Every structure is written in structure tokens, then in C-alpha cells.
Amino acid sequence: MSDWSLNLFPVDVRAPIPDLTSLRNQLVARGFMLEPRGRNIPSETLFQLWNAVEALKPELGEHRFPFENANAPLVIGLLRSVGIVPRDLEFDFETLLISEFVNGLRAGGTLPLTFVFESEKEFLSGPLFGEFANGLVDELFCESDTYITLRTSDRVSILIGGEVDHTPFIPNTDRKVEDWIGFIDRWYEDQNERWIDPETGRAYDLLELDWHYTLGAARWWIKIFRGGWKNPEKACAFIEELTGLPMTYCWTHI
């Protein structure tokens, strides 16, 4: 199944990056997303951990990761059943953090002390997230599998992807920008680059063109995987409230 993601990012790519740790904490406190503890650890995080452990324990490859209903008790139970998690090593599945689980395996000698689990910090959507629905339902979206990440980049990242036509239009016209791929490449190297309309001579920044919300550019952004039919304008307004930065959005599809 293909996946859609909603990306929320500042209108101005030059805007200062806020304190993302503080923003994460606010998003959790307001109920936009859940702290990744115990049963609220996203399946994507558990899958990444499974792959990291399998790289050191090839015998795990004989077993299938439970994609359909993965949660921390189930996945750790499977790891215990194949001897990777010692039977006398117990965890509190109400409060467990992945880092605590990894530390337990290292301390118990199951994994080497040098083992490092490098994963993005994913979050399941919280109760507030449902308030951003716009009333539409589509079978392509799986709300129960939604997770959220905050991402940063050392330089501007182009947010684009998917089996859709990305060709932008000149704003308020039906005229397409046919040489858009080359313009993206030039703008990526120099954000002062502009596309010049050959008919009017007007200069456009990359994000001034009408991409029909299929392209974005940012140094930091919030990525919502499989977010369902949410109202992106409401979500942007909420993030604006927390950061003080005007926000916009784009969809990506893989």
C-alpha cells in the first residue's frame, strides 16, 4: 500500500529554527502526539529496532515482524521467545522507553555495550490530532498507524515525492512552469535564485509558484505519516500558535 504524508513547515525557509525539544514537549502536553512510552511506542520505531537487532542476531531473520498489530509487549515477547530477551528481564509496559529496553539488553549481555540504536524519535498521534479531521474518509489512509516526527536538516531540504504531477503553475493563471526541475536544482544551491516568467518578466521564488501543495522546502518540519484526511490549514494554525511562525504545508506520496 502506498502512503501519504503531510508536511508542516515555515513559510519562510530563512526563519530561525525554534527550540524543537521545547516544541516536542508542547505537542505532547497539548495532546497532538503521545509520549513514546510502553504501548505508545510507534510500530515504526519497533520495526527499526527489530532490524538493528537482526543485524547482530541473524537468527531473528527466521521470524517475521508483526506489522499488523505491532506494539512493545508483543514485539518484546517475540524477542524473548527466540532467546534475545532473557526471560528474567522484566519491563513495565506502561512507562518503558526504547532507550531503557536497549540499556537492559546491553547490561544483560544480550547486545554488546557498543550497540547503538539510532532512530528518529517517532510519536503516535494524540487525542488532539483527531480534532484536525475535515470529515472525509478514504481507505488509503490508516489512522491507527499514524505517527509523527520532527525533522531538521543542516541545509534547506526539498520536500517532494510521489506518483503525482508536480508541475507548478504561475499563480492565478493556467500556465505551467515547464522547466521546473532545473529551477528546483538551481534554487536548492542558491535560495536567491528566481524563476523569470518569459511573458511578463516577473520573478518568482520557488515557493511563490503554485505547486498545488505537492512541494515544500524547509530546514525543519513536522512530518505526519499516514495522517488521514486532516485539515492542514487548522494544523498549520496550531503550530503557528506554538512557534509564532507562519506555517504552510505540502503532501508527499510514496
N, C-alpha and C positions, 0 to 999 in steps of 0.2 A: 504494500500500500504506500502511495506517495504521501508526503507530509507537507503541510503548510506551516509557516512560522510567521508571527507578527513581530516586527522590529520597531521599537520606540527609541527615538534619538533626537538630540537637539537640532533645531532649525539651523543654527549657526555652528558649522564644524569647528570654528575657532573659539567657541565658548569654552571657558575653563572647565576642566573635569571636576565635578563635585567630589566630596568625600564619599566614595562608594561603599565603604564599610558602614558609615552612618546611614546612607540611603538604604542599604540592605536591611539594617535594623529597623528602620522606619517602615519598610514594606512588610516586614514580618509583624511588627507591632500593630499595624493598621489592618492586618488580615489579608493583604493582597497575595501573600505567599506564606507557606508554613516553614518553620524551622526544621531542617532535615535531621530529625531525631527519630530513632526507632521505626515505627511503621510509616512515618512520614519521610523516610529516605526514598528519593525517586528511584524507579526501576532502572533508569539510565545510569545512575551512579553505581548501582549494584552490578549492572552489566559490565561497566568499565572495570570495576574491582575484580569481577569473575575473570575477565580477560587478563588482567595483570597477574592474578594468582596462577592462572593456567600457564602463563609463560614460564613460571618456575616449577609448576607441578603438571607436567604434560598428561598425567593420568586423568586430570579433570576434563580433558578433551573428549573422553568417552561418555561424558554426561552432558545433557542439554540444559542450557539456561532456561528457566521457566518464564518466557516472555509474557505469557498471557496474564499471569497473576503474581508477578514477582513482588515480594516485599522482604524486609530484613529477616523476620523469623523463618520464612520459607527458604530463602537463599542460604542463610547460615545453617539451617537444618540440613540442607543438601550437602553443604561443605563438611558438615560434621559426619554425615553418613558415609562419605568417601574417605574419612580419616584426616582431612585437612584441618578441621577444627577439633581439638581434643574434647572428649566427652565430659571432662571435669571442668571445662572452661565455660562459665555461665555469663549471660548478658541480660541486662534489663532492657527489654524491648520498648519500654516507654520513653527512655531517656538516652538510649545508645546513639553515639556519634560514630561515623565511619572511622574517624581517626582513633577512637577508643578501641574499636574492633581490631584495626590493624596493629595497634600497640599491643593488644592482648596476644595476637598471633606471633608477633616478634618476641615478646617477653617469654612466651611458652616454647620458643624454638621451632615452631612450625614454619615460620618465614625468617629469612636472615635479617639480622639487625640493619643491614644496608637497604632493605626493601623500602621503597618509597612509592606511595600511591599518589600519582599526580593526576588529579581530576579537577575539572571545573566544579564549582560549587553550585549544584542544581537544587532547585526548590520546587516542591509541589505547589500548585495554586491553592490559595486560601479562600475562606468564605466570602471576602470582599470581591474576589475576582468574578464571581458569578453575577455581581451587580453590573458588570460591563457588557452583559449579553444584549444583543439587539433584537432578540425574539426569533431569529432564524435557526433552523436545524438542518444539518446536512450529514449524511452517513460517512462522508470523507473524514469528518472530524471526530476525535475520540476524547471527550472531555476528561475522562478518568485517567488518561495518560498524559495530560498537560504538565509540562514543567517549565520553569523559568530560570534564566541565567542573566547575570550582569556581566558584560564583556567590555574589555578595554583593548586598545591597540597602541603601539608606540607611534604609529602614524595613522593618518586617515585610512579607514577601510571602506571599500565599496561594498555595499550590501545589495547583492543581486543574485539571482539564481532561479532556475525552474523552467518548466516547459511552457512558457508563456511568451508572447511577443513583447519585447521590452522597448520597441521603437518609440521614442518620445515624440510628442507634438510640440510645435511652437504654441505657447499659451494663447488661449482664446481663438485658435484657428484650427482648421482641419489639415494643416500642412505638417508633414512628417520631417523629422531630422534624420536623413538617411545615413549620414556619416557619423552616427552617434558612438560607434565602437571606438573609432580613433579619438574622438573628443574625450571619452572616458579615460583613455590611456594618457592623453596629454594633461588632463585635469588632475589625474592621480599624482603625476610628477610635480605639478605646479597648480595649486588651488587658485592662483590668479588667472589661470587660463580661461578664456571665454569663447563661446561659440557665436559666430557672427552670422546673422540672418542675411543671406545674399540679396534678398529683395528689399529689405528696409535698412540694413546696416546696423541694426540694433544688436548689442552684445548681451549674451545670456550666460549666467553662471550655470554650472551643471544642475544644481537643484532648482533653478528657476524654470527649467523645461518641464513640460507636463509628461511625467513618466507613468501616469495612472497608478501611482503608488506601487510600482514594481522595482524601484531602485532607491537606495539611500546612500548616505555617506556619513561616517561618524568616527570619532576617536573613542567614544564609549556609547553603549547602547544596551537596552533591555531586550532580550530575545525570548519570545514566548513560543515554545514548541507545541504544535497541535493544540492551539488555543481555542479552536472552535470559532463560531461566528460571534466575535466580540465587537463592541463598538469602539473602534480605535481612537475616535475623537475624545470620547469620555476617558479612555485610558491615558491619552496624552494630557488631558486637563488635570488628571490626578497626579501624574508625575510632575507637571508644571507646578502644582501646589507644593510639592515636597522640595523641589530643586530651585524654583524661581526662574527656570529656563524655559522659553517657548519650545515646545516639542512637536515633532511630526512623526510619520511612520511610513513603513513600506511592508509589503508581503514578499516572502521568499518561498519557493516551492521546490522540493526535491523528490 
